[in-house]
Amino acid sequence: MNVSHYLIGIGFYGAMVFAAWIEGAANLGVWDINDVDWSLKSSYILNPHVIIALSLYVYASWHQHTCHQILANIRSKTRDPSSSSSQSNVYQIPRGDWFESVVCPHYLADILIYVSMCILNKWQNLTLLAGLFWTIINLTVTASETEEWYKKSFGSKYKKTFVRGRWVILPGIY
C-alpha cells in the first residue's frame, strides 16, 4: 500500500467519525432528552429501519472479514520458502465466498456497511451520505484497476477461471 493512500485513509476515517458525531444522533430523536441520564429510547431499537440496518451491518461485516481471510490465506499459501525475502511475488486469483461473483467483494462489503449506517440514520446524516458516495467512487475506481491487474497478470487463466465473468464491485450494476 502506498503511504499516501494510507494517510488519506487515516484522515478520511478520522474525519468521518468526528463529522458524523458532530452532526449527531440527537437530530434524529434517538436520545430521550427528557430523561435525566439521557438513555437511549428503548422503542428506537425496535424500529424496522434499525433492525434492517443492524442486520445489514453484521452481514456485510461478516463477509468483509471472510474476504479478508481469503486474501490473507492466499498470501500465506503463496510465500516461497526458498526465497530470502519474507514475501515472494507469487499471486493467485482469490476464490470462495463473494469472490466467485465479484472482483473486490471486500469493497462491496465496505459499501454495504456505509449503506447500513445511512439506513440507521434514516438517510438524514449528510456526513454519512457523503462518506457513502466517496466510498462508492473511490472503491469502484480501485476495483476497476484491480480487475485490469488480474486480466494483465493472469491472462487466459483468469478468463478460464471465470468464464461468465464477474462483476467488478456492484452486482447487477458494474
C-alpha positions in Angstrom: 0.0 0.0 0.0 1.3 3.4 -0.9 2.0 5.7 2.1 -0.2 8.5 0.6 -3.2 6.0 0.4 -2.6 5.1 4.0 -2.6 8.7 5.1 -5.7 9.6 3.1 -7.5 6.6 4.7 -6.5 7.6 8.2 -7.6 11.2 7.5 -10.8 10.0 5.9 -11.9 7.7 8.7 -10.9 10.2 11.4 -12.8 13.0 9.7 -15.8 10.7 9.2 -16.1 9.7 12.8 -15.7 13.3 14.0 -18.1 14.8 11.5 -20.8 12.1 11.9 -20.5 12.6 15.7 -20.9 16.4 15.3 -23.9 16.1 13.1 -25.2 13.8 15.8 -27.9 11.3 16.5 -29.7 13.9 18.7 -31.0 15.4 15.5 -32.8 12.2 14.7 -34.6 11.8 18.0 -32.5 8.9 19.1 -31.9 10.2 22.6 -34.6 10.9 25.2 -33.7 14.5 26.2 -36.3 14.5 28.9 -34.6 11.7 30.8 -32.0 12.7 33.3 -29.4 10.1 32.3 -30.0 10.7 28.5 -30.6 7.0 28.0 -31.3 5.5 24.6 -35.0 5.3 23.8 -35.9 1.6 24.1 -38.5 2.0 21.3 -35.8 3.1 18.9 -34.1 -0.3 18.8 -37.4 -2.0 17.8 -37.9 0.2 14.7 -37.7 -1.8 11.5 -35.0 0.5 10.0 -32.8 -0.2 13.0 -33.3 -3.9 12.7 -32.6 -3.8 8.9 -29.5 -1.6 9.4 -28.0 -3.7 12.2 -28.7 -6.9 10.3 -27.1 -5.5 7.1 -24.1 -4.2 9.1 -23.5 -7.6 10.7 -24.0 -9.4 7.4 -21.6 -7.1 5.5 -19.0 -7.1 8.3 -19.0 -10.9 8.4 -18.5 -11.1 4.6 -15.8 -8.4 4.7 -14.0 -10.4 7.4 -14.4 -13.6 5.3 -13.0 -11.9 2.2 -10.0 -10.5 4.1 -9.3 -14.0 5.5 -9.4 -15.4 2.0 -6.9 -12.7 0.8 -4.7 -13.3 3.9 -4.7 -17.1 3.3 -3.6 -16.6 -0.3 -0.6 -14.5 0.8 0.4 -17.1 3.4 0.0 -20.0 0.9 2.0 -18.3 -1.9 5.1 -17.4 0.1 8.1 -19.1 -1.3 10.0 -20.8 1.5 13.2 -20.8 -0.6 13.0 -17.1 -1.1 15.2 -15.0 1.2 12.6 -12.2 1.3 9.6 -12.5 3.6 7.3 -12.3 0.7 7.6 -13.6 -2.8 5.9 -12.3 -6.0 3.6 -15.4 -6.3 0.0 -14.4 -6.6 -3.3 -16.3 -7.0 -6.8 -15.4 -8.0 -8.9 -15.3 -4.9 -11.7 -17.9 -4.8 -14.6 -18.5 -2.5 -17.4 -16.6 -0.9 -18.3 -13.5 -2.8 -15.1 -13.7 -4.9 -17.0 -16.1 -7.2 -19.2 -13.3 -8.5 -17.4 -10.0 -7.6 -13.8 -8.9 -8.3 -13.5 -7.0 -5.0 -16.1 -8.3 -2.6 -14.4 -6.7 0.4 -15.0 -3.3 -1.2 -18.7 -4.3 -1.8 -19.0 -5.2 1.9 -17.5 -1.8 2.9 -20.1 0.0 0.7 -22.8 -2.1 2.4 -21.5 -1.1 5.8 -21.9 2.5 4.8 -25.4 1.8 3.4 -26.3 0.3 6.8 -25.2 3.4 8.7 -27.2 5.6 6.3 -30.3 3.4 6.9 -29.7 3.6 10.6 -29.7 7.4 10.4 -32.8 7.4 8.1 -30.7 8.8 5.2 -30.6 12.1 7.0 -26.9 12.3 8.1 -25.2 14.3 5.3 -21.8 13.2 6.6 -22.6 9.6 6.2 -24.2 10.1 2.8 -21.0 12.0 1.6 -18.9 9.2 3.0 -21.0 6.6 1.2 -20.7 8.4 -2.1 -17.0 8.9 -1.6 -16.5 5.2 -0.8 -18.5 4.1 -3.8 -16.5 6.3 -6.2 -13.1 5.6 -4.6 -13.6 1.8 -4.3 -15.1 1.5 -7.8 -12.0 3.1 -9.3 -9.8 0.9 -7.3 -11.8 -2.3 -8.1 -11.6 -1.4 -11.8 -7.8 -1.1 -11.5 -7.7 -4.5 -9.7 -9.7 -6.2 -12.4 -7.3 -4.9 -15.0 -4.4 -6.1 -13.0 -6.0 -9.6 -12.8 -6.5 -9.7 -16.5 -3.0 -8.5 -17.2 -1.4 -10.8 -14.6 -3.3 -14.0 -15.3 -4.5 -13.5 -18.9 -6.2 -16.6 -20.2 -6.2 -18.3 -16.8 -8.4 -15.5 -15.4 -10.8 -15.9 -18.3 -10.9 -19.7 -17.9 -11.5 -19.4 -14.2 -14.5 -17.0 -14.6 -15.9 -18.0 -18.0 -19.1 -15.9 -17.4 -17.1 -13.1 -15.9 -17.5 -11.3 -12.6 -19.0 -8.0 -11.5 -16.3 -5.5 -10.7 -17.8 -4.3 -7.5 -21.6 -3.7 -7.6 -23.5 -6.8 -8.7 -26.1 -6.1 -11.4 -24.6 -2.6 -12.0 -20.9 -2.7 -12.6 
